[in-house]
Amino acid sequence: MAITTVLAEDHHIVREGLRVLLAAQSDIEVVGEAGDGVEAIRIVERVKPCVLVLDLGMPGIHGLEVIRQVRERSPLTRVVILSMHSREAYVTEALRAGATAYVLKDATPDQLIHAIREAAQGRRFLSPSLAQRAIEAYAERGTSPELDLYESLSGREREVLHLAAEGLTNAQTGARLFISPRTVEIHRANMMRKLGLRTQVDLVRYAIRRGILAAEVEDAAGDPKAREDDH
């Protein structure tokens, strides 16, 4: 039986290359493609693939939240992260969220194919350059019983967190999630309260620590007025 696979990658040319690569494998069947996080969740929920190959830096809803929602809506779907980010925070958070494999974008095609096959069997895989000896440490840290305030957020609050951290206004977030700006405002207030955050700067810095945002945006977070005017 073929390993049914959905590709979630926002760069069309990269996604097309992945589709061609996987289509050449006799045991892998691409059954869906998505260009943003919201679309990825909807497709997975509809087709229930064996594997989702997911870029962490997805527009709409960040890859970490996509993992969580996929695990809730299609528990048998294994998630293979394909990312340019090799920092420990990204790997740890991806595993914590429920990813089975983490492959860097500089990996060889054979490594990605192997990761998909391993994930389909429920076996964990990390790119060799992430140091194989660290896989148990990542997994152990990812399943730590230590209280995690992020886990206290509802699915909708996490979605609002990811979009707000990217700088979207309440109106823009509402349009993306098909809810009203007022509803976004309520979810945002609840999310900020639960996480103990007060300003947009606090929110951005929290998102960076969690690996939700790339560290490159930290300079913007340092300016108290840089990202608050729209909220």
DRENSE-236311 format. One record per residue (C-alpha): residue number from 0; x, y, z; chain. Coordinates in Angstrom, 1 decimal, decimal comma. Layout:
BEGIN
k=NUM | X=X | Y=Y | Z=Z | c=A;
...
***
This chain:
BEGIN
k=0 | X=0,0 | Y=0,0 | Z=0,0 | c=A;
k=1 | X=1,3 | Y=3,4 | Z=-1,0 | c=A;
k=2 | X=2,3 | Y=6,0 | Z=1,6 | c=A;
k=3 | X=-0,3 | Y=8,7 | Z=1,0 | c=A;
k=4 | X=1,3 | Y=12,1 | Z=1,4 | c=A;
k=5 | X=0,3 | Y=15,8 | Z=1,5 | c=A;
k=6 | X=2,8 | Y=18,5 | Z=0,7 | c=A;
k=7 | X=2,6 | Y=21,8 | Z=2,6 | c=A;
k=8 | X=5,1 | Y=24,3 | Z=1,3 | c=A;
k=9 | X=4,3 | Y=28,0 | Z=0,4 | c=A;
k=10 | X=7,0 | Y=28,3 | Z=-2,4 | c=A;
k=11 | X=5,3 | Y=26,8 | Z=-5,5 | c=A;
k=12 | X=8,6 | Y=25,9 | Z=-7,2 | c=A;
k=13 | X=9,8 | Y=24,0 | Z=-4,1 | c=A;
k=14 | X=6,5 | Y=22,2 | Z=-3,8 | c=A;
k=15 | X=6,5 | Y=21,2 | Z=-7,4 | c=A;
k=16 | X=10,0 | Y=19,8 | Z=-7,0 | c=A;
k=17 | X=9,0 | Y=17,8 | Z=-4,0 | c=A;
k=18 | X=5,9 | Y=16,5 | Z=-5,9 | c=A;
k=19 | X=8,1 | Y=15,3 | Z=-8,8 | c=A;
k=20 | X=10,6 | Y=13,7 | Z=-6,4 | c=A;
k=21 | X=8,0 | Y=11,8 | Z=-4,5 | c=A;
k=22 | X=5,9 | Y=10,9 | Z=-7,6 | c=A;
k=23 | X=9,0 | Y=8,9 | Z=-8,8 | c=A;
k=24 | X=8,8 | Y=6,7 | Z=-5,7 | c=A;
k=25 | X=6,7 | Y=3,6 | Z=-6,3 | c=A;
k=26 | X=5,6 | Y=3,4 | Z=-2,6 | c=A;
k=27 | X=4,7 | Y=7,1 | Z=-2,1 | c=A;
k=28 | X=1,6 | Y=8,8 | Z=-3,5 | c=A;
k=29 | X=1,0 | Y=12,6 | Z=-3,3 | c=A;
k=30 | X=-2,7 | Y=13,1 | Z=-2,6 | c=A;
k=31 | X=-2,8 | Y=16,8 | Z=-1,8 | c=A;
k=32 | X=-0,8 | Y=20,1 | Z=-1,8 | c=A;
k=33 | X=-1,2 | Y=23,2 | Z=0,3 | c=A;
k=34 | X=0,4 | Y=26,7 | Z=0,1 | c=A;
k=35 | X=-0,5 | Y=27,9 | Z=3,6 | c=A;
k=36 | X=-1,2 | Y=26,6 | Z=7,1 | c=A;
k=37 | X=-5,0 | Y=26,9 | Z=7,0 | c=A;
k=38 | X=-5,2 | Y=25,0 | Z=3,7 | c=A;
k=39 | X=-2,8 | Y=22,3 | Z=5,0 | c=A;
k=40 | X=-5,1 | Y=21,6 | Z=8,0 | c=A;
k=41 | X=-8,2 | Y=21,5 | Z=5,8 | c=A;
k=42 | X=-6,7 | Y=19,1 | Z=3,2 | c=A;
k=43 | X=-5,3 | Y=16,8 | Z=5,9 | c=A;
k=44 | X=-8,6 | Y=16,7 | Z=7,7 | c=A;
k=45 | X=-10,3 | Y=15,8 | Z=4,4 | c=A;
k=46 | X=-8,0 | Y=13,1 | Z=3,0 | c=A;
k=47 | X=-6,4 | Y=11,7 | Z=6,2 | c=A;
k=48 | X=-2,9 | Y=11,0 | Z=4,6 | c=A;
k=49 | X=-0,3 | Y=8,7 | Z=6,1 | c=A;
k=50 | X=2,2 | Y=11,6 | Z=6,1 | c=A;
k=51 | X=2,2 | Y=15,4 | Z=6,0 | c=A;
k=52 | X=5,4 | Y=17,0 | Z=4,7 | c=A;
k=53 | X=5,3 | Y=20,4 | Z=6,3 | c=A;
k=54 | X=7,4 | Y=23,6 | Z=6,1 | c=A;
k=55 | X=7,6 | Y=25,2 | Z=9,5 | c=A;
k=56 | X=7,5 | Y=28,8 | Z=8,1 | c=A;
k=57 | X=4,0 | Y=28,6 | Z=6,6 | c=A;
k=58 | X=1,9 | Y=31,7 | Z=6,1 | c=A;
k=59 | X=-1,5 | Y=31,9 | Z=7,7 | c=A;
k=60 | X=-0,9 | Y=29,5 | Z=10,6 | c=A;
k=61 | X=2,7 | Y=28,7 | Z=11,6 | c=A;
k=62 | X=3,8 | Y=25,1 | Z=11,1 | c=A;
k=63 | X=3,9 | Y=24,4 | Z=14,8 | c=A;
k=64 | X=0,2 | Y=25,1 | Z=15,2 | c=A;
k=65 | X=-0,5 | Y=23,1 | Z=12,0 | c=A;
k=66 | X=1,2 | Y=20,1 | Z=13,6 | c=A;
k=67 | X=-1,0 | Y=20,4 | Z=16,7 | c=A;
k=68 | X=-4,2 | Y=20,7 | Z=14,8 | c=A;
k=69 | X=-3,3 | Y=17,9 | Z=12,4 | c=A;
k=70 | X=-2,6 | Y=15,6 | Z=15,4 | c=A;
k=71 | X=-6,0 | Y=16,5 | Z=16,8 | c=A;
k=72 | X=-8,0 | Y=16,2 | Z=13,5 | c=A;
k=73 | X=-6,1 | Y=13,3 | Z=11,9 | c=A;
k=74 | X=-4,3 | Y=11,4 | Z=14,7 | c=A;
k=75 | X=-2,9 | Y=8,7 | Z=12,4 | c=A;
k=76 | X=-1,2 | Y=11,3 | Z=10,1 | c=A;
k=77 | X=2,5 | Y=11,5 | Z=10,8 | c=A;
k=78 | X=4,2 | Y=14,9 | Z=10,3 | c=A;
k=79 | X=7,6 | Y=15,3 | Z=8,6 | c=A;
k=80 | X=9,0 | Y=18,8 | Z=9,1 | c=A;
k=81 | X=11,0 | Y=20,1 | Z=6,1 | c=A;
k=82 | X=12,7 | Y=23,3 | Z=7,3 | c=A;
k=83 | X=15,7 | Y=25,6 | Z=6,9 | c=A;
k=84 | X=15,9 | Y=26,1 | Z=10,6 | c=A;
k=85 | X=18,4 | Y=23,9 | Z=12,5 | c=A;
k=86 | X=18,2 | Y=25,7 | Z=15,9 | c=A;
k=87 | X=17,4 | Y=23,5 | Z=18,8 | c=A;
k=88 | X=14,3 | Y=25,6 | Z=19,7 | c=A;
k=89 | X=12,7 | Y=24,8 | Z=16,4 | c=A;
k=90 | X=13,5 | Y=21,0 | Z=16,6 | c=A;
k=91 | X=12,3 | Y=20,8 | Z=20,2 | c=A;
k=92 | X=9,1 | Y=22,7 | Z=19,6 | c=A;
k=93 | X=8,3 | Y=20,6 | Z=16,5 | c=A;
k=94 | X=8,8 | Y=17,4 | Z=18,4 | c=A;
k=95 | X=6,8 | Y=18,8 | Z=21,4 | c=A;
k=96 | X=4,0 | Y=19,7 | Z=19,0 | c=A;
k=97 | X=3,9 | Y=16,1 | Z=17,7 | c=A;
k=98 | X=6,2 | Y=15,9 | Z=14,6 | c=A;
k=99 | X=7,7 | Y=12,5 | Z=13,9 | c=A;
k=100 | X=10,6 | Y=13,6 | Z=11,7 | c=A;
k=101 | X=12,6 | Y=16,8 | Z=11,1 | c=A;
k=102 | X=14,5 | Y=17,2 | Z=7,9 | c=A;
k=103 | X=16,6 | Y=20,2 | Z=7,0 | c=A;
k=104 | X=16,2 | Y=21,7 | Z=3,5 | c=A;
k=105 | X=19,9 | Y=21,1 | Z=2,7 | c=A;
k=106 | X=19,3 | Y=17,3 | Z=3,1 | c=A;
k=107 | X=19,6 | Y=15,0 | Z=0,2 | c=A;
k=108 | X=16,5 | Y=13,7 | Z=-1,6 | c=A;
k=109 | X=17,2 | Y=10,2 | Z=-0,3 | c=A;
k=110 | X=17,1 | Y=11,5 | Z=3,3 | c=A;
k=111 | X=13,7 | Y=13,1 | Z=2,8 | c=A;
k=112 | X=12,3 | Y=10,0 | Z=1,2 | c=A;
k=113 | X=13,8 | Y=7,9 | Z=4,1 | c=A;
k=114 | X=12,3 | Y=10,2 | Z=6,6 | c=A;
k=115 | X=8,8 | Y=9,8 | Z=5,0 | c=A;
k=116 | X=9,1 | Y=6,1 | Z=5,1 | c=A;
k=117 | X=10,3 | Y=6,0 | Z=8,7 | c=A;
k=118 | X=7,6 | Y=8,4 | Z=9,8 | c=A;
k=119 | X=4,9 | Y=6,3 | Z=8,0 | c=A;
k=120 | X=6,1 | Y=3,4 | Z=10,3 | c=A;
k=121 | X=5,9 | Y=5,6 | Z=13,4 | c=A;
k=122 | X=9,7 | Y=5,9 | Z=13,7 | c=A;
k=123 | X=11,4 | Y=9,2 | Z=14,5 | c=A;
k=124 | X=14,0 | Y=10,6 | Z=12,1 | c=A;
k=125 | X=16,3 | Y=13,7 | Z=12,3 | c=A;
k=126 | X=18,6 | Y=14,9 | Z=9,6 | c=A;
k=127 | X=22,1 | Y=13,6 | Z=10,2 | c=A;
k=128 | X=23,5 | Y=17,1 | Z=10,6 | c=A;
k=129 | X=21,2 | Y=17,6 | Z=13,6 | c=A;
k=130 | X=23,4 | Y=15,1 | Z=15,5 | c=A;
k=131 | X=21,8 | Y=11,8 | Z=15,8 | c=A;
k=132 | X=22,9 | Y=11,5 | Z=19,4 | c=A;
k=133 | X=20,6 | Y=14,4 | Z=20,3 | c=A;
k=134 | X=17,4 | Y=12,8 | Z=19,2 | c=A;
k=135 | X=16,6 | Y=11,3 | Z=22,6 | c=A;
k=136 | X=17,4 | Y=14,6 | Z=24,3 | c=A;
k=137 | X=15,1 | Y=16,5 | Z=21,9 | c=A;
k=138 | X=12,3 | Y=14,0 | Z=22,4 | c=A;
k=139 | X=12,8 | Y=13,9 | Z=26,2 | c=A;
k=140 | X=12,7 | Y=17,7 | Z=26,4 | c=A;
k=141 | X=9,7 | Y=17,8 | Z=24,1 | c=A;
k=142 | X=7,7 | Y=15,5 | Z=26,4 | c=A;
k=143 | X=8,8 | Y=17,2 | Z=29,7 | c=A;
k=144 | X=6,0 | Y=17,3 | Z=32,3 | c=A;
k=145 | X=7,0 | Y=20,8 | Z=33,2 | c=A;
k=146 | X=4,1 | Y=23,2 | Z=33,0 | c=A;
k=147 | X=3,8 | Y=24,9 | Z=29,6 | c=A;
k=148 | X=1,5 | Y=27,9 | Z=29,5 | c=A;
k=149 | X=1,3 | Y=27,5 | Z=25,7 | c=A;
k=150 | X=-0,6 | Y=24,3 | Z=26,2 | c=A;
k=151 | X=-3,3 | Y=26,1 | Z=28,2 | c=A;
k=152 | X=-4,3 | Y=28,0 | Z=25,1 | c=A;
k=153 | X=-7,2 | Y=26,9 | Z=23,0 | c=A;
k=154 | X=-6,7 | Y=26,0 | Z=19,3 | c=A;
k=155 | X=-8,2 | Y=29,3 | Z=18,3 | c=A;
k=156 | X=-6,1 | Y=31,3 | Z=20,7 | c=A;
k=157 | X=-2,9 | Y=29,6 | Z=19,4 | c=A;
k=158 | X=-4,0 | Y=30,6 | Z=15,8 | c=A;
k=159 | X=-4,5 | Y=34,2 | Z=16,9 | c=A;
k=160 | X=-1,1 | Y=34,1 | Z=18,7 | c=A;
k=161 | X=0,7 | Y=33,0 | Z=15,5 | c=A;
k=162 | X=-1,0 | Y=35,6 | Z=13,3 | c=A;
k=163 | X=-0,7 | Y=38,4 | Z=15,8 | c=A;
k=164 | X=3,0 | Y=37,7 | Z=16,2 | c=A;
k=165 | X=3,4 | Y=38,1 | Z=12,5 | c=A;
k=166 | X=2,0 | Y=41,6 | Z=12,8 | c=A;
k=167 | X=-1,5 | Y=41,0 | Z=11,4 | c=A;
k=168 | X=-4,2 | Y=43,3 | Z=12,7 | c=A;
k=169 | X=-7,4 | Y=42,0 | Z=14,3 | c=A;
k=170 | X=-9,2 | Y=42,6 | Z=11,0 | c=A;
k=171 | X=-6,6 | Y=40,8 | Z=9,0 | c=A;
k=172 | X=-6,5 | Y=37,9 | Z=11,4 | c=A;
k=173 | X=-10,3 | Y=37,7 | Z=11,4 | c=A;
k=174 | X=-10,4 | Y=37,6 | Z=7,6 | c=A;
k=175 | X=-7,7 | Y=34,8 | Z=7,6 | c=A;
k=176 | X=-9,6 | Y=32,7 | Z=10,2 | c=A;
k=177 | X=-13,1 | Y=33,6 | Z=9,0 | c=A;
k=178 | X=-14,2 | Y=35,2 | Z=12,3 | c=A;
k=179 | X=-15,0 | Y=38,7 | Z=13,3 | c=A;
k=180 | X=-12,4 | Y=41,3 | Z=14,4 | c=A;
k=181 | X=-14,3 | Y=41,5 | Z=17,8 | c=A;
k=182 | X=-13,9 | Y=37,7 | Z=18,2 | c=A;
k=183 | X=-10,2 | Y=38,0 | Z=17,4 | c=A;
k=184 | X=-9,9 | Y=40,7 | Z=20,0 | c=A;
k=185 | X=-11,5 | Y=38,5 | Z=22,7 | c=A;
k=186 | X=-9,2 | Y=35,5 | Z=21,8 | c=A;
k=187 | X=-6,2 | Y=37,8 | Z=21,7 | c=A;
k=188 | X=-7,0 | Y=39,2 | Z=25,2 | c=A;
k=189 | X=-7,5 | Y=35,7 | Z=26,6 | c=A;
k=190 | X=-4,3 | Y=34,5 | Z=25,0 | c=A;
k=191 | X=-2,2 | Y=37,4 | Z=26,3 | c=A;
k=192 | X=-3,7 | Y=37,0 | Z=29,8 | c=A;
k=193 | X=-2,9 | Y=33,3 | Z=30,0 | c=A;
k=194 | X=0,7 | Y=33,8 | Z=28,8 | c=A;
k=195 | X=1,3 | Y=36,8 | Z=31,1 | c=A;
k=196 | X=2,0 | Y=39,1 | Z=28,2 | c=A;
k=197 | X=1,1 | Y=42,8 | Z=28,1 | c=A;
k=198 | X=2,4 | Y=44,3 | Z=24,8 | c=A;
k=199 | X=3,0 | Y=43,4 | Z=21,2 | c=A;
k=200 | X=6,7 | Y=43,5 | Z=22,0 | c=A;
k=201 | X=6,2 | Y=40,9 | Z=24,7 | c=A;
k=202 | X=4,2 | Y=38,8 | Z=22,2 | c=A;
k=203 | X=6,9 | Y=38,9 | Z=19,5 | c=A;
k=204 | X=9,7 | Y=38,1 | Z=22,0 | c=A;
k=205 | X=7,6 | Y=35,2 | Z=23,3 | c=A;
k=206 | X=7,1 | Y=33,9 | Z=19,7 | c=A;
k=207 | X=10,8 | Y=34,1 | Z=19,1 | c=A;
k=208 | X=11,6 | Y=32,1 | Z=22,2 | c=A;
k=209 | X=9,1 | Y=29,5 | Z=21,2 | c=A;
k=210 | X=10,5 | Y=29,2 | Z=17,7 | c=A;
k=211 | X=7,2 | Y=30,6 | Z=16,2 | c=A;
k=212 | X=9,1 | Y=33,5 | Z=14,7 | c=A;
k=213 | X=12,6 | Y=33,6 | Z=13,3 | c=A;
k=214 | X=15,2 | Y=35,3 | Z=15,5 | c=A;
k=215 | X=15,8 | Y=37,8 | Z=12,6 | c=A;
k=216 | X=12,7 | Y=39,7 | Z=13,7 | c=A;
k=217 | X=14,1 | Y=40,4 | Z=17,1 | c=A;
k=218 | X=15,3 | Y=43,8 | Z=16,2 | c=A;
k=219 | X=11,8 | Y=44,8 | Z=15,3 | c=A;
k=220 | X=10,6 | Y=43,4 | Z=18,6 | c=A;
k=221 | X=13,0 | Y=45,7 | Z=20,4 | c=A;
k=222 | X=11,2 | Y=48,8 | Z=19,2 | c=A;
k=223 | X=8,1 | Y=49,2 | Z=21,5 | c=A;
k=224 | X=6,3 | Y=51,1 | Z=18,7 | c=A;
k=225 | X=7,4 | Y=49,0 | Z=15,8 | c=A;
k=226 | X=4,6 | Y=46,5 | Z=15,8 | c=A;
k=227 | X=1,9 | Y=47,9 | Z=18,1 | c=A;
k=228 | X=0,3 | Y=50,6 | Z=16,0 | c=A;
k=229 | X=-2,2 | Y=48,3 | Z=14,3 | c=A;
k=230 | X=-3,6 | Y=46,7 | Z=17,4 | c=A;
***
